[in-house]
Amino acid sequence: MSEVGSARKLRRWRASVLESDWYSRLMQRPGLQVVLALLATVILASAFAPMLAPQDPNATDLYGKNQGPSAAHILGTDYLGRDLFSRVICGLQTSMTIALTTIAATFVIGTAIGGYSGYRGGWVDNVVARVIDVFLAFPSIILALALITLLGSGIVNMILMLAVAQWASFARLMRGQVLSEKNQEYVLSARASGLPGWWILTKHIMPNCIMPVVVLATMDLGHTILTISTLSFLGLGIPPSIPEWGSMINAGLDSMRTAPLNVIVPGIAITIVTLLFNLAGEGLRDITDPKSDGEGSL
């Protein structure tokens, strides 16, 4: 019986997805479909990076340093003779792991605080709003630099630091969505029927407010990867033994004239991944916004 019930739920879910407005909008945007397919490929590549890397990304060969592309090394080698393609692939896994974990933590913290603040109102909302304003008054990279000085380097500390630096934008967006939604008729009816506030917020209001936050999370993934690369370029956050694009660019600057691929390849990787997340976020915003006319979209 449980298998039959699960199959029925799956069929109902598929039918609701196929009949939804956003799905029909997605089918009308082939450019967005290509972007999402490329993004899915990037995420899968990051998940299976150790298997895709042809060589050990940390294996050194000082006699073969700064070589150009060859049969043994598709993109050449770096200043320590390490395979550049393997390091770029493994650097993708490093950046994606940190970025996805950071955005997941930021998403949960920001939506919880913003949702509760907007629904509760009163002095609680006023205090939370002022705290959000304080965090948003400083650029996230400045907050990140300040926090990493206090916490020290390391992947865990970098995730905590980025989550603290970025939660406010998620909280502000969710708070605004809840403030505009909580006076709708269905919410007033739920209150009149005696449902508890936490149930109304989590089961009725937040599901109707979550899509703009999902769009923000998608676009913020690209920004987070760029921030991670910036901090690594400055020598902060990630240990040198772990492949990461920003630290690869920093290490390749000394050999820029003789081996430009050491800088160009990770730079192109950062640009492509950041651009894909930004395009995907803009496309998702268009297909989930009923007021969007689709002009200028993918």
C-alpha positions, 0 to 999 in steps of 0.5 A, spaced: 500 500 500 505 504 501 508 503 494 502 504 491 501 511 495 508 513 493 507 512 486 500 516 486 504 522 490 509 522 484 504 522 479 500 527 482 507 531 483 509 530 476 502 532 473 502 539 478 509 540 475 508 539 468 501 543 468 505 549 472 506 556 469 513 556 470 514 550 467 511 552 461 515 558 461 521 554 461 519 550 455 519 557 451 526 559 453 531 554 450 537 559 452 535 558 459 534 550 458 541 550 455 544 554 461 541 549 466 543 543 462 550 546 462 550 548 470 547 541 471 554 538 468 558 543 472 555 541 478 556 533 476 563 534 474 564 537 481 561 531 484 565 526 480 572 531 480 577 526 483 574 521 477 575 526 472 582 528 474 587 524 469 592 525 474 593 527 482 592 534 482 598 535 488 603 530 484 609 535 483 614 534 477 620 540 478 623 537 471 616 538 468 614 545 471 611 550 466 610 546 460 605 547 455 599 543 453 601 536 451 599 529 450 601 527 458 598 534 460 592 537 456 593 544 459 600 544 461 603 544 468 604 549 473 610 552 477 611 545 481 610 541 475 602 539 477 597 537 472 593 544 470 587 540 468 587 536 474 587 542 479 582 546 475 577 540 475 579 539 483 578 546 484 571 546 481 569 541 487 573 545 492 569 552 490 562 548 489 563 544 496 564 551 499 559 555 495 553 550 496 554 549 503 555 556 505 548 558 501 545 552 504 546 555 511 545 562 509 538 560 506 536 556 512 538 562 517 536 568 513 529 565 511 528 563 518 530 570 521 526 574 516 520 569 516 519 570 523 521 577 524 516 579 518 510 575 521 511 577 528 512 584 527 512 589 533 519 590 536 522 584 534 521 586 527 524 593 528 530 590 532 531 585 526 530 590 521 536 594 524 541 588 525 539 587 517 541 594 516 547 594 519 550 588 516 548 590 509 551 597 510 558 593 509 560 590 503 560 582 504 568 582 502 569 587 507 566 583 513 569 576 510 576 579 511 574 582 518 571 575 520 577 571 517 582 575 521 578 573 527 577 566 526 583 564 522 584 560 516 580 553 514 574 551 510 570 550 516 571 557 518 571 560 511 564 557 510 562 560 517 565 567 515 561 567 508 554 565 512 555 570 517 557 576 511 551 574 507 545 572 511 542 579 511 540 579 504 536 573 505 533 575 511 531 582 508 528 579 502 524 573 506 522 579 511 519 583 505 515 577 502 512 575 509 510 582 510 506 583 504 503 576 504 501 576 512 495 580 511 492 576 505 485 573 506 487 566 506 492 568 512 486 571 516 482 565 515 487 561 518 488 565 524 480 566 525 480 558 524 485 558 530 491 555 527 497 556 531 502 562 528 508 557 527 503 553 522 501 558 518 508 561 517 511 555 515 505 551 512 502 557 508 506 563 508 513 561 507 511 556 501 508 562 497 514 567 499 520 562 497 521 562 490 524 569 490 529 567 495 531 561 491 532 565 485 537 570 490 540 563 492 542 561 485 545 568 483 548 568 490 552 562 488 556 565 483 558 571 487 560 566 493 564 563 488 567 569 486 568 571 493 572 564 495 576 565 489 578 573 491 580 570 498 584 565 496 588 569 491 589 574 497 592 567 501 586 567 506 581 561 507 583 555 504 590 551 505 595 552 499 595 544 499 588 544 496 586 546 489 582 552 488 582 557 483 584 563 486 590 561 489 592 558 482 591 565 479 596 568 485 601 562 484 601 563 476 602 570 476 610 569 477 610 565 471 605 569 467 609 570 461 612 564 460 606 560 462 600 564 461 595 558 462 596 558 469 593 564 470 588 564 464 585 557 465 582 558 472 580 565 470 576 563 465 573 557 469 571 562 475 568 567 469 564 561 466 561 558 473 559 565 475 556 567 469 552 561 469 549 562 476 547 569 474 544 567 468 540 561 471 538 566 477 535 571 472 532 566 468 529 563 474 526 570 476 523 571 469 519 564 469 517 564 476 515 572 476 508 572 473 509 580 472 515 578 467 514 579 460 520 575 458 523 581 454 531 580 455 530 574 458 534 567 455 
